[in-house]
Amino acid sequence: MKCPKCGKEISNDSQFCEYCGTKVVRAGRSSDGKPGMKWPWLVLGVMGIVVLGWYAFLRAYGLFRLGLLIVAVALIVLLIRKFVMSRK
């Protein structure tokens, strides 16, 4: 495995690069090295349930358009935040 910062070869079980000291993060793995659950799917599932419940509530009380506006603004804020954070 290679260090993401300096590019030097390091052992697969390293937590830090022995050359530059960068912390090595392995995506999709738990702390014991076994494949872990992909957290984005868990987050998307929970968000889906919340959105469906919110949708049913807003439809029942006639506030559907207001709900769509709030969701649109929230999505725009999240996209801008993700774009700004990815540029750092």
C-alpha positions in Angstrom: 0.0 0.0 0.0 1.2 3.5 -0.7 1.0 6.6 1.5 -1.6 9.1 0.2 0.7 12.0 1.0 4.3 11.1 0.2 3.6 8.1 -2.1 6.1 5.8 -0.4 5.4 2.1 0.1 4.1 1.2 3.6 2.8 -2.0 5.2 -0.9 -2.8 4.8 -1.5 -2.8 8.5 0.0 0.6 9.2 -2.0 3.3 10.8 0.5 6.0 10.1 3.1 6.5 7.4 6.5 5.7 8.8 8.2 8.2 6.5 6.0 11.4 6.8 3.7 10.5 9.7 0.4 10.9 7.8 -2.5 9.0 9.3 -3.6 6.2 6.9 -7.3 5.8 6.5 -8.7 2.7 4.7 -12.2 3.2 3.5 -14.8 0.5 4.0 -12.9 -1.2 6.8 -13.6 -1.3 10.5 -10.9 -0.9 13.2 -10.2 -4.6 13.2 -9.5 -4.6 9.4 -12.6 -6.5 8.4 -14.9 -5.1 5.8 -17.4 -2.8 7.6 -20.8 -1.5 6.7 -20.8 1.3 4.2 -22.0 4.2 6.4 -23.4 6.3 3.4 -26.0 3.7 2.7 -27.1 3.7 6.4 -27.3 7.5 6.3 -29.3 7.5 3.0 -31.7 4.9 4.4 -32.4 7.0 7.5 -32.8 10.1 5.5 -35.2 8.3 3.1 -37.4 7.3 6.0 -37.4 10.8 7.5 -38.2 12.4 4.1 -41.1 10.0 3.5 -42.5 10.7 7.0 -42.1 14.5 6.4 -43.7 14.2 3.0 -46.8 12.4 4.5 -47.1 15.0 7.3 -46.8 18.0 4.9 -49.4 16.4 2.5 -51.8 15.8 5.3 -51.7 19.5 6.5 -51.5 21.1 3.0 -47.9 22.5 3.5 -46.3 20.5 0.6 -45.0 23.5 -1.3 -43.3 25.0 1.8 -41.7 21.6 2.4 -40.4 21.5 -1.1 -38.8 24.9 -0.7 -37.2 23.9 2.6 -35.8 20.7 1.1 -34.5 22.6 -2.0 -32.7 25.2 0.2 -31.2 22.5 2.4 -29.9 20.6 -0.7 -28.3 23.7 -2.1 -26.6 24.4 1.2 -25.3 20.8 1.5 -24.0 20.9 -2.1 -22.2 24.2 -1.6 -20.7 23.0 1.7 -19.5 19.8 0.0 -18.0 21.8 -2.9 -16.2 24.2 -0.5 -14.9 21.3 1.7 -13.6 19.4 -1.3 -11.5 22.3 -2.4 -9.5 22.4 0.9 
